[in-house]
Structures are given as C-alpha cells and as structure tokens.
Amino acid sequence: MLKSRTILISVILLFSFLLNAQDLRVTFTASGASSTVDSVKATNLRTNNSVSLPGNDTLYLELNTGISELSGSGKNGIVFPNPCSGTATLIFPSIETGTSILCLMNLSGQVLVRISAEILKGDNIFQVSLSKAGVYLISFETGSGISGFKIICTETLEGADQISYKGTMQGNKGPIKLKDQNIYRLGYASGDIILYRCRGGVHTTIITDSPDVSKNNTVEFVPCIDPAGKSYAIVKVGTQTWMAENMAWLPKVMKPDTGAENLKFYYVYDYNDTVVSAARNNPNYIAYGVLYNWPAAMNTTTRKNNTMEFQQAVCPQGWHLPSDNEWKILEMSLGMSQADADTLYLRTSGDVGMKLKSTTAWPEDTLTSNLSGFTGLPGGYRNSHDLFGGRYKYSLFWTSTPSDTMSWYRCFNFNERGVYRMTTLWSQGLSVRCVKD
C-alpha cells in the first residue's frame, strides 16, 4: 500500500512539474565602456520581486522555488547546493522516528532510485549522486506525509544515480559540511518581463526581456556622465539609446515663485530656497532630478531653429535633448501608429505610456508595465503660476523643438495608457531625458 501511494504521489509531482516552466539560467557578458558586469539587480515587473547578484554569477528564473509540499507536517526539507555539480545533500527534518521512502525520478517519469531508510527525530541527512546533467524529482514519504523536491544537476559525471542515508546532524560522525554558495533565484511565469539593472564600473545599463530559454545577455555599457560627474543609467529602445533616469545636473536652484521665459531657471520639487547643496539632499531631487524651464533645458537663452535635430543642451557630452521627431521614433518603436504619433493630445495606440512608466513610485492603480525599461517616474512639474504640482501622478519631458513662442513636450498620466503630445510655455519647469547622439 505504501509503495502504491509513493508511485501515485510521484506521478502527481511529475505532472505538477510539467505544468510549470523549467528553470531558465541567465548570465551576463559586458561590452562597451566596461569589460565586466559587476552586479545585476533583476526585477520581475509583474510581481515587483527582485534579486541582486554578482555580474559573473548565474540567475535562475523559476516558477517556484521547488515543488511544494503536497501534504504532511508542513516542514520543508532543504536540497543544497541546488543547482549542483553531480552531488547534492538533502536535509529533511522529522518530528519522530520511523520508516521513510525516497524515490528519485527523471523527467520522463522513470524511477531511477528507490530506497527505504529508518530515520530518526531531528534533521536527517541524505546524499544524492546524479550521473547526468538535467532536472530531477525526489519524493520523500514518511508516516507524517509526503514532500517533493526538484534538483537541477549542471554536470555529467561518471557513476550511477544513488541516494544514501547519512544519519542526523546530531548523530552523524564526521558531519557533512555544506559548501558556501549563493543561489540566486527569481520567481517567473511564462510571459513575465524581467528588468535587469546591470552595473559595470560607474556605468549602468537596463535591459528588459521575457525569455523562454536559458541565455546569455550581452550588456553594452555607454558613458552618460554630466559635468558634475554623475553617471546615468541608460536603456536601448529600438534603434535609440535613452537615459533611464531624469537629468539631475543642478548648477543653480531657484524658488518656485521666480521664473522667466528668456532666462535659465532650475527647480527641485517642493524645495523653496536657493542653496544647491541643500537642494541636492532633498528626497525629490534624489528621486526625480531637476525641473528645468526650456532655456535651462536647452542651455541657452537663444531661440533654436525648428529643424535642428541634435541639441546637446543640458545633456552630457555625446547626448542631446531629443526633438519632437525623436520622441515619435521612440513611440512608434513601442507600437504607436504614425497617425497617432503626429496627433496632438492623448495618443493611445500601442499602450506606449504604459510601456514607458516605471512599475514603482506611481499610485497603486497606475496603468504601467515598463516593458521598454525607460522607467518614467512621476516627478511632477513647476507651472507658470509659480506652483509645484503633479508629483506621483505625471511625468513631463521637454523636447528641443519649439512651436512659435512655446515648445513641444511629452506627458505620461498615471491613469492613462497612452502619451500626451502638447506644447507649453518656456517658463514651465519640466523633467529632461537625453538620447544618445
């Protein structure tokens, strides 16, 4: 009867596993301005769960951290290391002595090893030896219930598949020492978008991906450093490379009740003084950067030609303030139609606003996916009535393209899927994102 129950549970475990995606292995290689990927922060944009790891290590994307216990005491065992290089240790806690049955299976459902062992109260140790690289299942049955575990083996070794009982942690002579090893895992379901924030030296590159196979990501690091020495995260979207955070260069700071259309003005949201060092310590500066009027964004008080495409303006060397047309290129690369791109006010085709907005910092019910990695944040604005507004609800960005006595800008709204294209007065304080030359 016990054997029949074990076979039944093994089938259930196998079926449960096959319903889920096999763990994917993701690695990273540097190119460009850095020869190494020093660190990676991976975030599942659906769940906002994240994990940080050294850039030379491996990330495992898994639907869950192992096959869940189906019944029993509710106490889970540990398989370590997992993934392993041919040998793993299973430590299983038991609240009583008794008979246990372990079955090792491969993914075709074949039982490779079946053993019976008399376990003791405490942490029982089993050593599992695997002859081939692959994914395996272990069912563990005691009088208290049944548990299931998944083991990943990364190397093919000589010898036979084996499970051997080593006693308990307390009673085992010459206790097994577990090798120090960090396994970096992130929950993943098919179709989820993973955002990788990769750092190499002072440079940061963002990649978004929805992988369906194990892969290596080549991370191109691109210098994007302002005159004060701040290095900005970047992201490639279509054929363009953009800043993935707001411009924060702050040579001066003004109170919101001062402004003009023909002089440079720099603002920090909710900061009401003129001390640059204090403004740089303001949480809104740290989170959202600087709000520039258009002359400050253009870094000139001289009106620019409408046909000029590349204006370095306030941007770092090798970067420039994007024109209205360059914003259209970005929007269309994410699914906006040409007709919508040329239209005024809200354009909704392609849900481009959702793809450009960060999945954090906005209100809880915000329509956002950040599929592009652009990571638009709700930094608000300084309006022509000398007031700050819109923080947590709006992202507004200057273009380099004037329109008569005003200039074009873009706006993301927390409760809209699309992107607004409009003009506004040069005295307004808006955020800046730069695009690579």
Secondary structure in CASP SS format (residue, H / E / C, confidence):
PFRMAT SS
TARGET T0000
AUTHOR 0000-0000-0000
METHOD secondary structure of the structure
MODEL  1
M C 1.00
L H 1.00
K H 1.00
S H 1.00
R H 1.00
T H 1.00
I H 1.00
L H 1.00
I H 1.00
S H 1.00
V H 1.00
I H 1.00
L H 1.00
L H 1.00
F H 1.00
S H 1.00
F H 1.00
L H 1.00
L C 1.00
N C 1.00
A C 1.00
Q C 1.00
D C 1.00
L E 1.00
R E 1.00
V E 1.00
T E 1.00
F E 1.00
T E 1.00
A E 1.00
S E 1.00
G E 1.00
A C 1.00
S C 1.00
S C 1.00
T C 1.00
V C 1.00
D C 1.00
S E 1.00
V E 1.00
K E 1.00
A E 1.00
T E 1.00
N E 1.00
L C 1.00
R C 1.00
T C 1.00
N C 1.00
N C 1.00
S E 1.00
V E 1.00
S E 1.00
L E 1.00
P E 1.00
G C 1.00
N C 1.00
D C 1.00
T C 1.00
L E 1.00
Y E 1.00
L E 1.00
E E 1.00
L C 1.00
N C 1.00
T C 1.00
G C 1.00
I C 1.00
S C 1.00
E C 1.00
L C 1.00
S C 1.00
G C 1.00
S C 1.00
G C 1.00
K C 1.00
N C 1.00
G C 1.00
I E 1.00
V E 1.00
F E 1.00
P C 1.00
N C 1.00
P C 1.00
C E 1.00
S C 1.00
G C 1.00
T E 1.00
A E 1.00
T E 1.00
L E 1.00
I E 1.00
F E 1.00
P E 1.00
S E 1.00
I C 1.00
E C 1.00
T C 1.00
G E 1.00
T E 1.00
S E 1.00
I E 1.00
L E 1.00
C E 1.00
L E 1.00
M E 1.00
N C 1.00
L C 1.00
S C 1.00
G C 1.00
Q C 1.00
V E 1.00
L E 1.00
V E 1.00
R E 1.00
I E 1.00
S E 1.00
A E 1.00
E E 1.00
I E 1.00
L C 1.00
K C 1.00
G E 1.00
D E 1.00
N E 1.00
I E 1.00
F E 1.00
Q E 1.00
V E 1.00
S E 1.00
L C 1.00
S C 1.00
K C 1.00
A C 1.00
G E 1.00
V E 1.00
Y E 1.00
L E 1.00
I E 1.00
S E 1.00
F E 1.00
E E 1.00
T E 1.00
G C 1.00
S C 1.00
G E 1.00
I E 1.00
S E 1.00
G E 1.00
F E 1.00
K E 1.00
I E 1.00
I E 1.00
C E 1.00
T C 1.00
E C 1.00
T C 1.00
L C 1.00
E C 1.00
G C 1.00
A C 1.00
D C 1.00
Q E 1.00
I E 1.00
S E 1.00
Y E 1.00
K E 1.00
G E 1.00
T E 1.00
M C 1.00
Q C 1.00
G C 1.00
N C 1.00
K C 1.00
G C 1.00
P C 1.00
I C 1.00
K C 1.00
L C 1.00
K C 1.00
D C 1.00
Q C 1.00
N C 1.00
I C 1.00
Y E 1.00
R E 1.00
L E 1.00
G E 1.00
Y C 1.00
A C 1.00
S C 1.00
G C 1.00
D C 1.00
I C 1.00
I E 1.00
L E 1.00
Y E 1.00
R E 1.00
C E 1.00
R E 1.00
G E 1.00
G C 1.00
V C 1.00
H E 1.00
T E 1.00
T E 1.00
I E 1.00
I E 1.00
T E 1.00
D E 1.00
S C 1.00
P C 1.00
D C 1.00
V C 1.00
S C 1.00
K E 1.00
N E 1.00
N E 1.00
T E 1.00
V E 1.00
E E 1.00
F E 1.00
V C 1.00
P C 1.00
C C 1.00
I E 1.00
D C 1.00
P C 1.00
A C 1.00
G C 1.00
K C 1.00
S E 1.00
Y C 1.00
A E 1.00
I E 1.00
V E 1.00
K E 1.00
V E 1.00
G C 1.00
T C 1.00
Q E 1.00
T E 1.00
W E 1.00
M E 1.00
A C 1.00
E C 1.00
N C 1.00
M C 1.00
A C 1.00
W C 1.00
L C 1.00
P C 1.00
K C 1.00
V C 1.00
M C 1.00
K C 1.00
P C 1.00
D C 1.00
T C 1.00
G C 1.00
A C 1.00
E C 1.00
N C 1.00
L C 1.00
K C 1.00
F C 1.00
Y E 1.00
Y E 1.00
V C 1.00
Y C 1.00
D C 1.00
Y C 1.00
N C 1.00
D C 1.00
T C 1.00
V C 1.00
V H 1.00
S H 1.00
A H 1.00
A H 1.00
R H 1.00
N C 1.00
N C 1.00
P H 1.00
N H 1.00
Y H 1.00
I H 1.00
A H 1.00
Y H 1.00
G C 1.00
V C 1.00
L E 1.00
Y E 1.00
N C 1.00
W H 1.00
P H 1.00
A H 1.00
A H 1.00
M H 1.00
N C 1.00
T C 1.00
T C 1.00
T C 1.00
R C 1.00
K C 1.00
N C 1.00
N C 1.00
T C 1.00
M C 1.00
E C 1.00
F C 1.00
Q E 1.00
Q C 1.00
A C 1.00
V C 1.00
C C 1.00
P C 1.00
Q C 1.00
G C 1.00
W E 1.00
H E 1.00
L E 1.00
P C 1.00
S C 1.00
D H 1.00
N H 1.00
E H 1.00
W H 1.00
K H 1.00
I H 1.00
L H 1.00
E H 1.00
M H 1.00
S H 1.00
L C 1.00
G C 1.00
M C 1.00
S C 1.00
Q H 1.00
A H 1.00
D H 1.00
A H 1.00
D C 1.00
T C 1.00
L C 1.00
Y E 1.00
L E 1.00
R E 1.00
T C 1.00
S H 1.00
G H 1.00
D H 1.00
V H 1.00
G H 1.00
M H 1.00
K H 1.00
L H 1.00
K E 1.00
S C 1.00
T C 1.00
T C 1.00
A C 1.00
W C 1.00
P C 1.00
E C 1.00
D C 1.00
T C 1.00
L C 1.00
T C 1.00
S C 1.00
N C 1.00
L C 1.00
S C 1.00
G C 1.00
F C 1.00
T C 1.00
G E 1.00
L C 1.00
P C 1.00
G E 1.00
G E 1.00
Y E 1.00
R E 1.00
N C 1.00
S C 1.00
H C 1.00
D C 1.00
L C 1.00
F E 1.00
G E 1.00
G E 1.00
R E 1.00
Y C 1.00
K C 1.00
Y E 1.00
S E 1.00
L E 1.00
F E 1.00
W E 1.00
T E 1.00
S E 1.00
T E 1.00
P E 1.00
S E 1.00
D C 1.00
T C 1.00
M E 1.00
S E 1.00
W E 1.00
Y E 1.00
R E 1.00
C E 1.00
F E 1.00
N E 1.00
F C 1.00
N C 1.00
E C 1.00
R C 1.00
G C 1.00
V E 1.00
Y E 1.00
R E 1.00
M E 1.00
T E 1.00
T E 1.00
L E 1.00
W C 1.00
S C 1.00
Q C 1.00
G E 1.00
L E 1.00
S E 1.00
V C 1.00
R C 1.00
C C 1.00
V E 1.00
K E 1.00
D C 1.00
END
